[in-house]
């Protein structure tokens, strides 16, 4: 069986069904094939086709057709695709989920349940009174607003309907096995599975299912370019599986375009595994967006039906925009995970940019420099050849403006020249005070020419150099130079590879994926670990809470600010990285 799939774990979801012959352990491995979800069930000793289908609550004929089987006979070790039948939850602690019947309208629901039309439209922004709603569509009705007597009558009717369907399934299965199976357990959302609870002064019915309280649906939209990953000697497509692709195995030809996003996927899976151990059930739906807005547009319909609690991706502005424009529910946080250039995406109210833009970064740096330089001497060194961008120049302009507003001394500027001598530098330094040097460039060549020369003065003067986080990636500058210059940088995230936390994380990543974790892995891990618990608690209010909540991951700091009055959010949570003079790296959150 050729498997062109994106496989993902539905961690924490297990099944319990009493089988007549043998207890069937339902698979936790799920695949998505041509837009539909299936379990992969490996046949074990004494299992029959009937007992397997009974455990999963599906039709024998459907499974036979799906797996191209003519007979009921099975072989041990055989892998069956089993269609996923998601349990429909009629009620939770906030809403009753009503399936529309023939000829029902929003107006008739309003009359029937004695709930105002405005409230129905508020809770169901994807619907419009001017358009008919399809039979079977789900409408959320707020429990605090509806008539409890009507609700209980409706739930009893749904219970009878479910029992009739169950009976029909039993009769169908009996035709294949010729025996009478044991009774199915009651439906999880039936009245037997519910208790009366009092919230405030309102009594209503909620399910007695503890594990449902931590169940979160996450849509992961990455350009995995699955079709570009082939076996060297065939056209068979490679499955991107839950353990990642072992890139040391030479049978695989992994696309260079796939690799960074596969690393992101690895970080997501590590976080899902960690959350599972904390009691969460994560329904993870993975979509291959490639870098094609047309591909993404075809996925949006499925995404709207799924109605996830959290969307991570897409990663490119054009594909992100294609999803954001067509997404029905604008209260679902959409994470823009890797780029710091959101552009016009900020107009979407559910846009959440994880990386601080360069414009915002220089503003935060300017504020910190002025606030911490009251007794210092500020020096602006202009790189030779003008090796700096507009945003880097903007940092010195902002600092100069803020100094003037606060009535402080102006900066001393110095144009760096080739073969700059130490005597020229000594003339612009001041003894007995801190000399804060702004050297705003991300050009490694310019930095490698300048910083070592400045470090030669570190024994004579107190020097602090303000740099950009890109310096962390420079390989031509000795780390001792950064320590001698007391270099300070700001960044969203930092990994202390010598610390116990990073060492433990790296060891686990090696066990899972046979490789060292990259910064992309660390970022993906923090996104899932921070946002899943947040949306689990806040649900539709998560975006509002993000505007006031300061949270930190293992490697990343999050502090979100509204981009405009009605626009999305940008992360301005920053760490101050200090290569201190006593040869320690100090990492502290920037407090505003």
C-alpha positions, 0 to 999 in steps of 0.5 A: 500500500503506497502511503502518501501521508502526513502522519501526526500523533493524536496524543492522549486519545485512547479507546476502551471498548469491551470486545467479545473475543479479545480486548482491542487496543485502539491505535493512537497513530493517525494519518491524513490521506486525501483530506480524510483522517484514518487510524493505522491499526496493526492486527494482533493475535485473536483479533477479527475484522468484526471485533476491530470494527466494533472497537472503532465503531465503524462498518465492516463493509466500509473497512473492507472497501477501504483496504481492498479486502474481499474476505473477512480473513486477517493476517497477524501484523497486517495494517488496516486503515480505519476511518476516524469517527470523531465523537460529536460532543453535544454540550460542554461547560459553555455551549450546547452544540445543536445540529441543524435539522431540515427546515430549521433556521437561526430564527426558529432556533431563537424562538425554540430555545428562547435565546436572542438572535444577537447572541446566536450571531455573536457566538456563531460569526460564520453564519448570516441570517440572510443565508440558509444553513445546511442540514447537519451544520452545528450552531453553538447556543450559550447555556446561560441563555437558553431554556433548560426545559427545551434543552433537556427535551432536545438531549433526550431526543438526541439520545434516542436517535443515537440509540437507533443508530447504534442498533442499526450498527449492531444489526449490520455487524451481526450479519457478518459474524452471526453472533450477538455482540456485547452492548456498546458503552453509552455515548459519551455525550448522552444523558448517562454521561452527564451530571447537574452542576451549578455555575453562579446562579445558573444550573445546566448540564455538562459532560462528566469527562475530565480529560476533555477539559484539556483537549485542544485542536491545533492546525499546523500549516507548514511548507513541507513540500512532501511531493519533492521528497522521493526515493532515489530510484523511484517516484514513491513519495516519502512519508513525513512521519511522527519520528521525523525522517532519519536523514542519516539513512541514505535511502531518503532524498530529503528536499532542502526546502523541507528540512527547516520546516521538518525541524519546526515540526520536530519541535512541535512534536516534542512539545505535544509529547510534553503536554501529553504528560501534563494531561493534555490531549492534542488533536494535531492536524498537519497541512502541507501548504507548500508556498502556493496560495492556491494550495492554501485556499483549497485547504481553508474550507477544511480548516473552517470545518475543523474550527481549531483552537489554535493555528500555527502558520502559514510561514510565508506572508502570501500563504498566511494572507490567503488563510487569514482572509478566508478564515471564518472565525477571527477569534482563533489565534493565527501564529506567524512563527518565523518572520519578523516582517508581517507587512499588511498582515497586521490588519487581521485581528487574530494575527500574532507575530512571534518575532519582533520587527527591526523597527520595534527592536530599535525602539526598545533598544533606544528606550533602554539605552537612554534609561540606563545612560544618565551617568554614562558617556555615549559614543556612536561609532559609524562603521567604515563604508557605512555598513549599516541599514536604515533601521540600524541608523534609525537606532542612533537617531532615536537615541539622539532624539530621546536624549534631547527630549530628556535634556541629556548630553548629546552623543559623540559620533566617530566615523570608523576609518581603515587602520584606525589607531588607538590614540584616536579612540582614546580621545573620544573616551572618558575616564572614570565613567561608563563609555556606552558605545553604539555600534549599530551594524549586522555586517560581520566584516565591519564588526570583525574589523572594529570590535577587536580594536576596541577591546584593546582599550578595555583595560584602560576604560569602562566600556559597554558596547551595544550590539544586535542579536545577529552578533550571536551568529558571527564566527569571525569574532572571538568570544573573549572580545565580547566579554572584554567589551561587556557587550549587550544585545536584545533578542526574543530568545536565547539558548544557554547550551551549557545549562542543564535545561538545554542539555536535557532538551538536546539529549531528548531531541537526539533520542527522537530525531538523531540530530541536534536541535536548531533554533527553529526547533526551540522556537516551535517547542516554546510556541506550543508549550505556551499557547496550547495551555493559554487557548485551553483556558481562555478559548475565544478570549485568548487574543484579548488575554495576550494583550495583557499577559507576560509569558515566557517559554523555555527559550523564548520570551513573549509579551504582545503589543497591539500593532494598531487599534484593531490590528494584530499582535506583535511580540515585544518580549525581549531578553537582555544578553550581557557578556559580562566583564567577569566572563559570564553570560547573563540573561535577564528579561527586559522589564518596561 
